[in-house]
Amino acid sequence: MKVALIGITGHVGSRVANELLRRGHKVLGLARHPADAVSQPNLTVTPSDATVPPQLSQLLVGNDAVVSASRFGTSAPTALLEAMKLSRVPRLLVVGGAASLRLPSGQRLIDTPDFPEAYKNEARSGVNFLAALQREDQIYWTFLSPSAEFVPGERTTHFRLGTDELLVDANGRSWISMEDFAIALVDELEHPAHDRRRFTVGY
């Protein structure tokens, strides 16, 4: 497939790019600072501002899907969706956040007393991004939430999928490596199972 990847120079975006390229997809990397991207075969990187729909839509034309790996604090879901409609790209996959996932009690993670204050602004933006997608009925979107700990690590290929509830391992830890997250995201791209839905991945 031809995939446009917004935020390719970030920690997660770079790993998603590696997974896409590993599987033979062609990637158009969109970044504010394209020089930070590592050159690879089948990868083209170009400067862009994902908050300006007319400019972004021209870059998206001809792609089969868009992956958004941008920070939520610098993203505008309405602008991105408008650009996709202008470009007629049908699918959007979003590197989501864990804040809106629920505990067994039904409480959202962001609403728990121990949720770090330093992360709340970004987390609230992620919650709002998901809410904007849930109102969208033209684009086939998918929002993949990581576990509570989302860290660089190993590509193990061993993980679990869930829906709206936070996943925890046998020791009570909720975590996923960025490398395995990228696998789950590209799996969804290749074999869609969560159209217009959020799902999550963890160990």
Contact map, one row per residue, 1 for C-alpha under 8 A:
11100000000000000000000011000000000000000000000000000000000000111000000000000000000000000000000000000000000000000000000000000000000000000000000000000000000000000000000000000000000000000000000000000000000
11110000000000000000000011110000000000000000000000000000000001111000000000000000000000000000000000000000000000000000000000000000000000000000000000000000000000000000000000000000000000000000000000000000000
11111000000000000000000011110000000000000000000000000000000000111110000000000000000000000000000000000000000000000000000000000000000000000000000000000000000000000000000000000000000000000000000000000000000
01111100000000000000000000111100000000000000000000000000000100101110000000000000000000000000000000000000000000000000000000000000000000000000000000000000000000000000000000000000000000000000000000000000000
00111111000010001000000000111100000000000000000000000000000000000111100000000000000000000000000000000000000000000000000000000000000000000000000000000000000000000000000000000000000000000000000000000000000
00011111000010000000000000001110000000000000000001000000000000000111110000000000000000000000000000000000000000000000000000000000000000000000000000000000000000000000000000000000000000000000000000000000000
00001111110010000000000000001110000000000000000000000000000000000001110000000000000000000000000000000000000000000000000000000000000000000000000000000000000000000000000000000000000000000000000000000000000
00001111110111011000000000001110000010000000000000000000000000000000100000000000000000000000000000000000000000000000000000000000000000000000000000000000000000000000000000000000000000000000000000000000000
00000011111011000000000000000010110110000000000000000000000000000000000000000000000000000000000000000000000000000000000000000000000000000000000000000000000000000000000000000000000000000000000000000000000
00000011111111000000000000000000000000000000000000000000000000000000110000000000000000000000000000000000000000000000000000000000000000000000000000000000000000000000000000000000000000000000000000000000000
00000000111111100000000000000000000000000000000000000000000000000000000000000000000000000000000000000000000000000000000000000000000000000000000000000001000000000000000000000000010000000000000000000000000
00000001011111110000000000000000000000000000000000000000000000000000100000000000000000000000000000000000000000000000000000000000000000000000000000000000000000000000000000000000010001000000000000000000000
00001111111111111000000000000000000000000000000000000000000000000000110000000000000000000000000000000000000000000000000000000000000000000000000000000000000000000000000000000000000000000000000000000000000
00000001111111111100000000000000000010000000000000000000000000000000000000000000000000000000000000000000000000000000000000000000000000000000000000000000000000000000000000000000000000000000000000000000000
00000000001111111110000000000000000000000000000000000000000000000000000000000000000000000000000000000000000000000000000000000000000000000000000000000000000000000000000000000000011001000000000000000000000
00000001000111111111000000000000000000000000000000000000000000000000000000000000000000000000000000000000000000000000000000000000000000000000000000000000000000000000000000000000001001101100000000000000000
00001001000011111111100000100000000000000000000000000000000000000000000000000000000000000000000000000000000000000000000000000000000000000000000000000000000000000000000000000000000000000000000000000000000
00000000000001111111110000000000000000000000000000000000000000000000000000000000000000000000000000000000000000000000000000000000000000000000000000000000000000000000000000000000000000000000000000000000000
00000000000000111111111000000000000000000000000000000000000000000000000000000000000000000000000000000000000000000000000000000000000000000000000000000000000000000000000000000000000001100100000000000000000
00000000000000011111111111100000000000000000000000000000000000000000000000000000000000000000000000000000000000000000000000000000000000000000000000000000000000000000000000000000000000000100000000000000000
00000000000000001111111111100000000000000110000000000000000000000000000000000000000000000000000000000000000000000000000000000000000000000000000000000000000000000000000000000000000000000000000000000000000
00000000000000000111111110000000000000000000000000000000000000000000000000000000000000000000000000000000000000000000000000000000000000000000000000000000000000000000000000000000000000000000000000000000000
00000000000000000011111110000000000000000000000000000000000000000000000000000000000000000000000000000000000000000000000000000000000000000000000000000000000000000000000000000000000000000000000000000000000
00000000000000000001111111000000000000000000000000000000000000000000000000000000000000000000000000000000000000000000000000000000000000000000000000000000000000000000000000000000000000000000000000000000000
11100000000000000001111111100000000000000100000000000000000000000000000000000000000000000000000000000000000000000000000000000000000000000000000000000000000000000000000000000000000000000000000000000000000
11100000000000000001100111110000000000000110000000000000000000000000000000000000000000000000000000000000000000000000000000000000000000000000000000000000000000000000000000000000000000000000000000000000000
01111000000000001001100011111000000000000111000000000000000000000000000000000000000000000000000000000000000000000000000000000000000000000000000000000000000000000000000000000000000000000000000000000000000
01111000000000000000000001111100000000000011110000000000000000000000000000000000000000000000000000000000000000000000000000000000000000000000000000000000000000000000000000000000000000000000000000000000000
00011111000000000000000000111110010000000011110000000000000000000000000000000000000000000000000000000000000000000000000000000000000000000000000000000000000000000000000000000000000000000000000000000000000
00011111000000000000000000011111010000000000111100000000000000000000000000000000000000000000000000000000000000000000000000000000000000000000000000000000000000000000000000000000000000000000000000000000000
00000111100000000000000000001111110000000000111110000000000000000000000000000000000000000000000000000000000000000000000000000000000000000000000000000000000000000000000000000000000000000000000000000000000
00000000000000000000000000000111110000000000001110000000000000000000000000000000000000000000000000000000000000000000000000000000000000000000000000000000000000000000000000000000000000000000000000000000000
00000000100000000000000000000011111100000000001000000000000000000000000000000000000000000000000000000000000000000000000000000000000000000000000000000000000000000000000000000000000000000000000000000000000
00000000100000000000000000001111111110000000111000000000000000000000000000000000000000000000000000000000000000000000000000000000000000000000000000000000000000000000000000000000000000000000000000000000000
00000000000000000000000000000000111111000000000000000000000000000000000000000000000000000000000000000000000000000000000000000000000000000000000000000000000000000000000000000000000000000000000000000000000
00000000100000000000000000000000111111000000000000000000000000000000000000000000000000000000000000000000000000000000000000000000000000000000000000000000000000000000000000000000000000000000000000000000000
00000001100001000000000000000000011111100000100000000000000000000000000000000000000000000000000000000000000000000000000000000000000000000000000000000000000000000000000000000000000000000000000000000000000
00000000000000000000000000000000001111110000000000000000000000000000000000000000000000000000000000000000000000000000000000000000000000000000000000000000000000000000000000000000000000000000000000000000000
00000000000000000000000000000000000011111010000000000000000000000000000000000000000000000000000000000000000000000000000000000000000000000000000000000000000000000000000000000000000000000000000000000000000
00000000000000000000000000000000000001111110000000000000000000000000000000000000000000000000000000000000000000000000000000000000000000000000000000000000000000000000000000000000000000000000000000000000000
00000000000000000000000000000000000000111110000000000000000000000000000000000000000000000000000000000000000000000000000000000000000000000000000000000000000000000000000000000000000000000000000000000000000
00000000000000000000100011100000000000011111000000000000000000000000000000000000000000000000000000000000000000000000000000000000000000000000000000000000000000000000000000000000000000000000000000000000000
00000000000000000000100001111000000000111111100000000000000000000000000000000000000000000000000000000000000000000000000000000000000000000000000000000000000000000000000000000000000000000000000000000000000
00000000000000000000000000111000000000000111110000000000000000000000000000000000000000000000000000000000000000000000000000000000000000000000000000000000000000000000000000000000000000000000000000000000000
00000000000000000000000000011110010010000011111000000000000000000000000000000000000000000000000000000000000000000000000000000000000000000000000000000000000000000000000000000000000000000000000000000000000
00000000000000000000000000011110010000000001111100000000000000000000000000000000000000000000000000000000000000000000000000000000000000000000000000000000000000000000000000000000000000000000000000000000000
00000000000000000000000000000111110000000000111110000000000000000000000000000000000000000000000000000000000000000000000000000000000000000000000000000000000000000000000000000000000000000000000000000000000
00000000000000000000000000000111000000000000011111000011000000000000000000000000000000000000000000000000000000000000000000000000000000000000000000000000000000000000000000000000000000000000000000000000000
00000000000000000000000000000011000000000000001111110011000000000000000000000000000000000000000000000000000000000000000000000000000000000000000000000000000000000000000000000000000000000000000000000000000
00000100000000000000000000000000000000000000000111111001000000000000000000110011000000000000000000000000000000000000000000000000000000000000000000000000000000000000000000000000000000000000000000000000000
00000000000000000000000000000000000000000000000011111001000000000000000000110011000000000000000000000000000000000000000000000000000000000000000000000000000000000000000000000000000000000000000000000000000
00000000000000000000000000000000000000000000000011111111000000000000000000000010001000000000000000000000000000000000000000000000000000000000000000000000000000000000000000000000000000000000000000000000000
00000000000000000000000000000000000000000000000001111111100000000000000000000011011000000000000000000000000000000000000000000000000000000000000000000000000000000000000000000000000000000000000000000000000
00000000000000000000000000000000000000000000000000011111110000000000000000000000001001000000000000000000000000000000000000000000000000000000000000000000000000000000000000000000000000000000000000000000000
00000000000000000000000000000000000000000000000110011111111000000000000000000000000000000000000000000000000000000000000000000000000000000000000000000000000000000000000000000000000000000000000000000000000
00000000000000000000000000000000000000000000000111111111111100000000000000000001001000000000000000000000000000000000000000000000000000000000000000000000000000000000000000000000000000000000000000000000000
00000000000000000000000000000000000000000000000000001111111110000000000000000000001101100000000000000000000000000000000000000000000000000000000000000000000000000000000000000000000000000000000000000000000
00000000000000000000000000000000000000000000000000000111111110000000000000000000000000100000000000000000000000000000000000000000000000000000000000000000000000000000000000000000000000000000000000000000000
00000000000000000000000000000000000000000000000000000011111110000000000000000000000000000000000000000000000000000000000000000000000000000000000000000000000000000000000000000000000000000000000000000000000
00010000000000000000000000000000000000000000000000000001111111100100000000000000001100101000000000000000000000000000000000000000000000000000000000000000000000000000000000000000000000000000000000000000000
00000000000000000000000000000000000000000000000000000000111111100000000000000000000000111000000000000000000000000000000000000000000000000000000000000000000000000000000000000000000000000000000000000000000
01000000000000000000000000000000000000000000000000000000000111110000000000000000000000101000000000000000000000000000000000000000000000000000000000000000000000000000000000000000000000000000000000000000000
11110000000000000000000000000000000000000000000000000000000111111100000000000000000000001000000000000000000000000000000000000000000000000000000000000000000000000000000000000000000000000000000000000000000
11100000000000000000000000000000000000000000000000000000000001111100000000000000000000001110000000000000000000000000000000000000000000000000000000000000000000000000000000000000000000000000000000000000000
11110000000000000000000000000000000000000000000000000000000000111110000000000000000000001111100000000000000000000000000000000000000000000000000000000000000000000000000000000000000000000000000000000000000
00111100000000000000000000000000000000000000000000000000000100111111000000000000000000001011100000000000000000000000000000000000000000000000000000000000000000000000000000000000000000000000000000000000000
00111100000000000000000000000000000000000000000000000000000000001111100000000000000000000001111000000000000000000000000000000000000000000000000000000000000000000000000000000000000000000000000000000000000
00001110000000000000000000000000000000000000000000000000000000000111110000000000000000000001111000000000000000000000000000000000000000000000000000000000000000000000000000000000000000000000000000000000000
00001111010110000000000000000000000000000000000000000000000000000011111000000000000000000000011000000000000000000000000000000000000000000000000000000000000000000000000000000000000000000000000000000000000
00000110010010000000000000000000000000000000000000000000000000000001111101100000000000000000001000000000000000000000000000000000000000000000000000000000000000000000000000000000000000000000000000000000000
00000000000000000000000000000000000000000000000000000000000000000000111111100000000000000000000000000000000000000000000001000000000000000000000000000000000000000000000000000000000000000000000000000000000
00000000000000000000000000000000000000000000000000000000000000000000011111110000000000000000000000000000000000000000000001101100100000000000000000000000000000000000000000000000000000000000000000000000000
00000000000000000000000000000000000000000000000000000000000000000000001111100000000000000000000000000000000000000000000011001100000000000000000000000000000000000000000000000000000000000000000000000000000
00000000000000000000000000000000000000000000000000000000000000000000011111110000000000000000000000000000000000000000000000000000000000000000000000000000000000000000000000000000000000000000000000000000000
00000000000000000000000000000000000000000000000001100000000000000000011111111000000000000000000000000000000000000000000000000000000000000000000000000000000000000000000000000000000000000000000000000000000
00000000000000000000000000000000000000000000000001100000000000000000000101111111000000000000000000000000000000000000000000000000100000000000000000000000000000000000000000000000000000000000000000000000000
00000000000000000000000000000000000000000000000000000000000000000000000000111111100000000000000000000000000000000000000000000000100110000000000000000000000000000000000000000000000000000000000000000000000
00000000000000000000000000000000000000000000000000000000000000000000000000011111110000000000000000000000000000000000000000000000000100000000000000000000000000000000000000000000000000000000000000000000000
00000000000000000000000000000000000000000000000001111000000000000000000000011111111000000000000000000000000000000000000000000000000000000000000000000000000000000000000000000000000000000000000000000000000
00000000000000000000000000000000000000000000000001101001000000000000000000011111111100000000000000000000000000000000000000000000000000000000000000000000000000000000000000000000000000000000000000000000000
00000000000000000000000000000000000000000000000000000000000000000000000000001111111110000000000000000000000000000000000000000000000000000010000000000000000000000000000000000000000000000000000000000000000
00000000000000000000000000000000000000000000000000001000000000000000000000000111111111000000000000000000000000000000000000000000000000000000000000000000000000000000000000000000000000000000000000000000000
00000000000000000000000000000000000000000000000000011101100100000000000000000011111111100000000000000000000000000000000000000000000000000000000000000000000000000000000000000000000000000000000000000000000
00000000000000000000000000000000000000000000000000000000100100000000000000000001111111111100000000000000000000000000000000000000000000000010000000000000000000000000000000000000000000000000000000000000000
00000000000000000000000000000000000000000000000000000000000000000000000000000000111111111100000000000000000000000000000000000000000000000010000000000000000000000000000000000000000000000000000000000000000
00000000000000000000000000000000000000000000000000000100100000000000000000000000011111110000000000000000000000000000000000000000000000000000000000000000000000000000000000000000000000000000000000000000000
00000000000000000000000000000000000000000000000000000000110111000000000000000000001111111000000000000000000000000000000000000000000000000000000000000000000000000000000000000000000000000000000000000000000
00000000000000000000000000000000000000000000000000000000000010000000000000000000000111111100000000000000000000000000000000000000000000000000000000000000000000000000000000000000000000000000000000000000000
00000000000000000000000000000000000000000000000000000000000111111100000000000000000110111110000000000000000000000000000000000000000000000000000000000000000000000000000000000000000000000000000000000000000
00000000000000000000000000000000000000000000000000000000000000011000000000000000000110011111000000000000000000000000000000000000000000000011000000000000000000000000000000000000000000000000000000000000000
00000000000000000000000000000000000000000000000000000000000000011100000000000000000000001111100000000000000000000000000000000000000000000011100000000000000000000000000000000000000000000000000000000000000
00000000000000000000000000000000000000000000000000000000000000001111000000000000000000000111110000000000000000000000000000000000000000000011110000000000000000000000000000000000000000000000000000000000000
00000000000000000000000000000000000000000000000000000000000000001111000000000000000000000011111000000000000000000000000000000000000000000000111100000000000000000000000000000000000000001000100000000000000
00000000000000000000000000000000000000000000000000000000000000000011100000000000000000000001111100000000000000000000000000000000000000000000111100000000000000000000000000000000000000000000000000000000000
00000000000000000000000000000000000000000000000000000000000000000011110000000000000000000000111110000000000000000000000000000000000000000000001110000000000000000000000000000000000000000000000000000000000
00000000000000000000000000000000000000000000000000000000000000000000000000000000000000000000011111000000000000000000000000000100010000000000001111000000000000000000000000000000000000000000000000000000000
00000000000000000000000000000000000000000000000000000000000000000000000000000000000000000000001111110000000000000000000000100110000000000000000111000000000000000000000000000000000000000000000000000000000
00000000000000000000000000000000000000000000000000000000000000000000000000000000000000000000000111111000000010000000000000100000000000000000000011110000000000000000010000000000000000000000000000000000000
00000000000000000000000000000000000000000000000000000000000000000000000000000000000000000000000011111000000111000000000000110110000000000000000000010000000000000000000000000000000000000000000000000000000
00000000000000000000000000000000000000000000000000000000000000000000000000000000000000000000000011111100000111000000000000000110000000000000000000000000000000000001000000000000000000000000000000000000000
00000000000000000000000000000000000000000000000000000000000000000000000000000000000000000000000001111110000110000000000000000000000000000000000010000000000000000001110000000000000000000000000000000000000
00000000000000000000000000000000000000000000000000000000000000000000000000000000000000000000000000011111111110000000000000000000000000000000000000000000000000000001110000000000000000000000000000000000000
00000000000000000000000000000000000000000000000000000000000000000000000000000000000000000000000000001111111110000000000000000000000000000000000000000000000000000000110000000000000000000000000000000000000
00000000000000000000000000000000000000000000000000000000000000000000000000000000000000000000000000000111111000000000000000000000000000000000000000000000000000000000100000000000000000000000000000000000000
00000000000000000000000000000000000000000000000000000000000000000000000000000000000000000000000000000111111000000000000000000000000000000000000000000000000000000000000000000000000000000000000000000000000
00000000000000000000000000000000000000000000000000000000000000000000000000000000000000000000000000000111111100000000000000000000000000000000000000000000000000000000000000000000000000000000000000000000000
00000000000000000000000000000000000000000000000000000000000000000000000000000000000000000000000000000111111110110000000000000000000000000000000000000000000000000000000000000000000000000000000000000000000
00000000000000000000000000000000000000000000000000000000000000000000000000000000000000000000000000111110011111110000000000000000000000000000000000000000000000000000000000000000000000000000000000000000000
00000000000000000000000000000000000000000000000000000000000000000000000000000000000000000000000001111110001111110010000000000000000000000000000000000000000000000000000000000000000000000000000000000000000
00000000000000000000000000000000000000000000000000000000000000000000000000000000000000000000000000110000000111110010000100110000000000000000000000000000000000000000000000000000000000000000000000000000000
00000000000000000000000000000000000000000000000000000000000000000000000000000000000000000000000000000000001111111010000000000000000000000000000000000000000000000000000000000000000000000000000000000000000
00000000000000000000000000000000000000000000000000000000000000000000000000000000000000000000000000000000001111111110000000000000000000000000000000000000000000000000000000000000000000000000000000000000000
00000000000000000000000000000000000000000000000000000000000000000000000000000000000000000000000000000000000000111110000000000000000000000000000000000000000000000000000000000000000000000000000000000000000
00000000000000000000000000000000000000000000000000000000000000000000000000000000000000000000000000000000000000011111000000000000000000000000000000000000000000000000000000000000000000000000000000000000000
00000000000000000000000000000000000000000000000000000000000000000000000000000000000000000000000000000000000011111111101100000000000000000000000000000000000000000000000000000000000000000000000000000000000
00000000000000000000000000000000000000000000000000000000000000000000000000000000000000000000000000000000000000000111111100000000000000000000000000000000000000000000000000000000000000000000000000000000000
00000000000000000000000000000000000000000000000000000000000000000000000000000000000000000000000000000000000000000011111100000000000000000000000000000000000000000000000000000000000000000000000000000000000
00000000000000000000000000000000000000000000000000000000000000000000000000000000000000000000000000000000000000000001111110000000000000000000000000000000000000000000000000000000000000000000000000000000000
00000000000000000000000000000000000000000000000000000000000000000000000000000000000000000000000000000000000000000011111111100000000000000000000000000000000000000000000000000000000000000000000000000000000
00000000000000000000000000000000000000000000000000000000000000000000000000000000000000000000000000000000000001000011111111110000000000000000000000000000000000000000000000000000000000000000000000000000000
00000000000000000000000000000000000000000000000000000000000000000000000010000000000000000000000000000000000000000000011111111000000000000000000000000000000000000000000000000000000000000000000000000000000
00000000000000000000000000000000000000000000000000000000000000000000001110000000000000000000000000000000000000000000001111111100000000000000000000000000000000000000000000000000000000000000000000000000000
00000000000000000000000000000000000000000000000000000000000000000000000100000000000000000000000011100000000001000000001111111110000000000000000000000000000000000000000000000000000000000000000000000000000
00000000000000000000000000000000000000000000000000000000000000000000000000000000000000000000000000100000000001000000000111111111000000000000000000000000000000000000000000000000000000000000000000000000000
00000000000000000000000000000000000000000000000000000000000000000000000110000000000000000000000000000000000000000000000011111111100000000000000000000000000000000000000000000000000000000000000000000000000
00000000000000000000000000000000000000000000000000000000000000000000000110000000000000000000000110110000000000000000000001111111110000000000000000000000000000000000000000000000000000000000000000000000000
00000000000000000000000000000000000000000000000000000000000000000000000000000000000000000000000010110000000000000000000000111111111000000000000000000000000000000000000000000000000000000000000000000000000
00000000000000000000000000000000000000000000000000000000000000000000000000000000000000000000000000000000000000000000000000011111111100000000000000000000000000000000000000000000000000000000000000000000000
00000000000000000000000000000000000000000000000000000000000000000000000100011000000000000000000000000000000000000000000000001111111110000000000000000000000000000000000000000000000000000000000000000000000
00000000000000000000000000000000000000000000000000000000000000000000000000000000000000000000000100000000000000000000000000000111111111000000001000000000000000000000000000000000000000000000000000000000000
00000000000000000000000000000000000000000000000000000000000000000000000000000000000000000000000000000000000000000000000000000011111111100000000000000000000000000000000000000000000000000000000000000000000
00000000000000000000000000000000000000000000000000000000000000000000000000001100000000000000000000000000000000000000000000000001111111110000000000000000000000000000000000000000000000000000000000000000000
00000000000000000000000000000000000000000000000000000000000000000000000000001000000000000000000000000000000000000000000000000000111111110000100000000000000000000000000000000000000000000000000000010000000
00000000000000000000000000000000000000000000000000000000000000000000000000000000000000000000000000000000000000000000000000000000011111111000000000000000000000000000000000000000000000000000000000011000000
00000000000000000000000000000000000000000000000000000000000000000000000000000000000000000000000000000000000000000000000000000000001111111000000000000000000000000000000000000000000000000000000000000000000
00000000000000000000000000000000000000000000000000000000000000000000000000000000000000000000000000000000000000000000000000000000000111111110000000000000000000000000000000000000000000000000000000000000000
00000000000000000000000000000000000000000000000000000000000000000000000000000000000000000000000000000000000000000000000000000000000001111111000000000000000000000000000000000000000000000000000000010000000
00000000000000000000000000000000000000000000000000000000000000000000000000000000000000000000000000000000000000000000000000000000000000011111000000000000000000000000000000000000000000000000000000000000000
00000000000000000000000000000000000000000000000000000000000000000000000000000000100110000111000000000000000000000000000000000000000000011111100000000000000000000000000000000000000000000000000000000000000
00000000000000000000000000000000000000000000000000000000000000000000000000000000000000000111000000000000000000000000000000000000000000001111110000000000000000000000000000000000000000000000000000110000000
00000000000000000000000000000000000000000000000000000000000000000000000000000000000000000011110000000000000000000000000000000000000010000011111000000000000000000000000000000000000000000000000000111000000
00000000000000000000000000000000000000000000000000000000000000000000000000000000000000000001110000000000000000000000000000000000000000000001111100000000000000000000000000000000000000000000000001111110000
00000000000000000000000000000000000000000000000000000000000000000000000000000000000000000000111100000000000000000000000000000000010000000000111110000000000000000000000000000000000000000000000000001110000
00000000000000000000000000000000000000000000000000000000000000000000000000000000000000000000111110000000000000000000000000000000000000000000011111000000000000000000000000000000000000001000000000000111100
00000000000000000000000000000000000000000000000000000000000000000000000000000000000000000000001111001000000000000000000000000000000000000000001111100000000000000000000000000000000000000000000000000111100
00000000000000000000000000000000000000000000000000000000000000000000000000000000000000000000000111000000000000000000000000000000000000000000000111111100000000000000000000000011000010000000000000000001110
00000000000000000000000000000000000000000000000000000000000000000000000000000000000000000000000001000000000000000000000000000000000000000000000011111100000000000000011100000111000000000000000000000001110
00000000000000000000000000000000000000000000000000000000000000000000000000000000000000000000000001100000000000000000000000000000000000000000000001111100000000000000010000000110000000000000000000000000000
00000000000000000000000000000000000000000000000000000000000000000000000000000000000000000000000000000000000000000000000000000000000000000000000001111110000000000000000000000111000000000000000000000000000
00000000000000000000000000000000000000000000000000000000000000000000000000000000000000000000000000000000000000000000000000000000000000000000000001111111000000000000000000000011110000000000000000000000000
00000000000000000000000000000000000000000000000000000000000000000000000000000000000000000000000000000000000000000000000000000000000000000000000000001111100000000000000000000011110000000000000000000000000
00000000001000000000000000000000000000000000000000000000000000000000000000000000000000000000000000000000000000000000000000000000000000000000000000000111110000000000000000000000111000000000000000000000000
00000000000000000000000000000000000000000000000000000000000000000000000000000000000000000000000000000000000000000000000000000000000000000000000000000011111000000000000000000000111000000000000000000000000
00000000000000000000000000000000000000000000000000000000000000000000000000000000000000000000000000000000000000000000000000000000000000000000000000000001111100000000000000000000111100000000000000000000000
00000000000000000000000000000000000000000000000000000000000000000000000000000000000000000000000000000000000000000000000000000000000000000000000000000000111110000000000000000000101100000000000000000000000
00000000000000000000000000000000000000000000000000000000000000000000000000000000000000000000000000000000000000000000000000000000000000000000000000000000011111000000000000000000001100000000000000000000000
00000000000000000000000000000000000000000000000000000000000000000000000000000000000000000000000000000000000000000000000000000000000000000000000000000000001111100000000000000000000100100000000000000000000
00000000000000000000000000000000000000000000000000000000000000000000000000000000000000000000000000000000000000000000000000000000000000000000000000000000000111110000000000000000000100000000000000000000001
00000000000000000000000000000000000000000000000000000000000000000000000000000000000000000000000000000000000000000000000000000000000000000000000000000000000011111000000000000001000100000000000000000000111
00000000000000000000000000000000000000000000000000000000000000000000000000000000000000000000000000000000000000000000000000000000000000000000000000000000000001111100000000000000000000000000000000000000111
00000000000000000000000000000000000000000000000000000000000000000000000000000000000000000000000000000000000000000000000000000000000000000000000000000000000000111110000000000000000000000000000000000011110
00000000000000000000000000000000000000000000000000000000000000000000000000000000000000000000000000000000000000000000000000000000000000000000000000000000000000011111111000000000000000000000000000000011100
00000000000000000000000000000000000000000000000000000000000000000000000000000000000000000000000000000000000000000000000000000000000000000000000000000000000000001111100000000000000000000000000000000111000
00000000000000000000000000000000000000000000000000000000000000000000000000000000000000000000000000011100000000000000000000000000000000000000000000000000000000000111110000000000000000000000000000000111000
00000000000000000000000000000000000000000000000000000000000000000000000000000000000000000000000000001111000000000000000000000000000000000000000000000000000000000111111000000000000000000000000000000001000
00000000000000000000000000000000000000000000000000000000000000000000000000000000000000000000000001001110000000000000000000000000000000000000000000110000000000000101111100000100000000000000000000000001000
00000000000000000000000000000000000000000000000000000000000000000000000000000000000000000000000000000000000000000000000000000000000000000000000000100000000000000100111110000110000000000000000000000001111
00000000000000000000000000000000000000000000000000000000000000000000000000000000000000000000000000000000000000000000000000000000000000000000000000100000000000000000011111111110000000000000000000000000011
00000000000000000000000000000000000000000000000000000000000000000000000000000000000000000000000000000000000000000000000000000000000000000000000000000000000000000000001111111110000000000000000000000000011
00000000000000000000000000000000000000000000000000000000000000000000000000000000000000000000000000000000000000000000000000000000000000000000000000000000000000000000000111111000000000000000000000000000000
00000000000000000000000000000000000000000000000000000000000000000000000000000000000000000000000000000000000000000000000000000000000000000000000000000000000000000000000111111000000000000000000000000000000
00000000000000000000000000000000000000000000000000000000000000000000000000000000000000000000000000000000000000000000000000000000000000000000000000000000000000000000000111111100000000000000000000000000000
00000000000000000000000000000000000000000000000000000000000000000000000000000000000000000000000000000000000000000000000000000000000000000000000000000000000000000000000111111110000000000000000000000000000
00000000000000000000000000000000000000000000000000000000000000000000000000000000000000000000000000000000000000000000000000000000000000000000000000111000000000000000011110011111000000000000000000000000011
00000000000000000000000000000000000000000000000000000000000000000000000000000000000000000000000000000000000000000000000000000000000000000000000001111110000000000000001110001111100000000000000000000000011
00000000000000000000000000000000000000000000000000000000000000000000000000000000000000000000000000000000000000000000000000000000000000000000000001101110000000100000000000000111110110000000000000000000111
00000000000000000000000000000000000000000000000000000000000000000000000000000000000000000000000000000000000000000000000000000000000000000000000000000111111000000000000000000011111110000000000000000000000
00000000001100100000000000000000000000000000000000000000000000000000000000000000000000000000000000000000000000000000000000000000000000000000000000000111110000000000000000000001111111000000000000000000000
00000000000000110000000000000000000000000000000000000000000000000000000000000000000000000000000000000000000000000000000000000000000000000000000000000001111100000000000000000000111111100000000000000000000
00000000000000000000000000000000000000000000000000000000000000000000000000000000000000000000000000000000000000000000000000000000000000000000000000000000011111100000000000000001111111110000000000000000000
00000000000000000000000000000000000000000000000000000000000000000000000000000000000000000000000000000000000000000000000000000000000000000000000001000000000000000000000000000001111111111000000000000000100
00000000000100110010000000000000000000000000000000000000000000000000000000000000000000000000000000000000000000000000000000000000000000000000000000000000000000000000000000000000011111111100000000000000000
00000000000000010010000000000000000000000000000000000000000000000000000000000000000000000000000000000000000000000000000000000000000000000000000000000000000010000000000000000000001111111110000000000000000
00000000000000000000000000000000000000000000000000000000000000000000000000000000000000000000000000000000000000000000000000000000000000000000000000000000000000000000000000000000000111111111000000000000100
00000000000000010000000000000000000000000000000000000000000000000000000000000000000000000000100000000000000000000000000000000000000000000000000100000000000000000000000000000000000011111111100000000000000
00000000000000010011000000000000000000000000000000000000000000000000000000000000000000000000000000000000000000000000000000000000000000000000000000000000000000000000000000000000000001111111110000000000000
00000000000000000000000000000000000000000000000000000000000000000000000000000000000000000000000000000000000000000000000000000000000000000000000000000000000000000000000000000000000000111111111100000000000
00000000000000000000000000000000000000000000000000000000000000000000000000000000000000000000000000000000000000000000000000000000000000000000000000000000000000000000000000000000000000011111111111000000000
00000000000000000000000000000000000000000000000000000000000000000000000000000000000000000000100000000000000000000000000000000000000000000000000000000000000000000000000000000000000000001111111100000000000
00000000000000000000000000000000000000000000000000000000000000000000000000000000000000000000000000000000000000000000000000000000000000000000000000000000000000000000000000000000000000000111111100000000000
00000000000000000000000000000000000000000000000000000000000000000000000000000000000000000000000000000000000000000000000000000000000000000000000000000000000000000000000000000000000000000011111110000000000
00000000000000000000000000000000000000000000000000000000000000000000000000000000000000000000000000000000000000000000000000000000000000000000000000000000000000000000000000000000000000000011111111100000000
00000000000000000000000000000000000000000000000000000000000000000000000000000000000000000000000000000000000000000000000000000000000000000000000000000000000000000000000000000000000000000001001111100000000
00000000000000000000000000000000000000000000000000000000000000000000000000000000000000000000000000000000000000000000000000000000000000000000010000000000000000000000000000000000000000000001000111111110000
00000000000000000000000000000000000000000000000000000000000000000000000000000000000000000000000000000000000000000000000000000000000000000001110000000000000000000000000000000000000000000000000111111000000
00000000000000000000000000000000000000000000000000000000000000000000000000000000000000000000000000000000000000000000000000000000000011001001110000000000000000000000000000000000000000000000000001111100000
00000000000000000000000000000000000000000000000000000000000000000000000000000000000000000000000000000000000000000000000000000000000001000000111000000000000000000000000000000000000000000000000001111110000
00000000000000000000000000000000000000000000000000000000000000000000000000000000000000000000000000000000000000000000000000000000000000000000011110000000000000000011000000000000000000000000000001011111000
00000000000000000000000000000000000000000000000000000000000000000000000000000000000000000000000000000000000000000000000000000000000000000000011110000000000000001111000000000000000000000000000001001111100
00000000000000000000000000000000000000000000000000000000000000000000000000000000000000000000000000000000000000000000000000000000000000000000000111100000000000001111111000000000000000000000000000000111110
00000000000000000000000000000000000000000000000000000000000000000000000000000000000000000000000000000000000000000000000000000000000000000000000111100000000000111100001000000001000010010000000000000011111
00000000000000000000000000000000000000000000000000000000000000000000000000000000000000000000000000000000000000000000000000000000000000000000000001100000000000111000001110000111000000000000000000000001111
00000000000000000000000000000000000000000000000000000000000000000000000000000000000000000000000000000000000000000000000000000000000000000000000000000000000001110000001110000111000000000000000000000000111
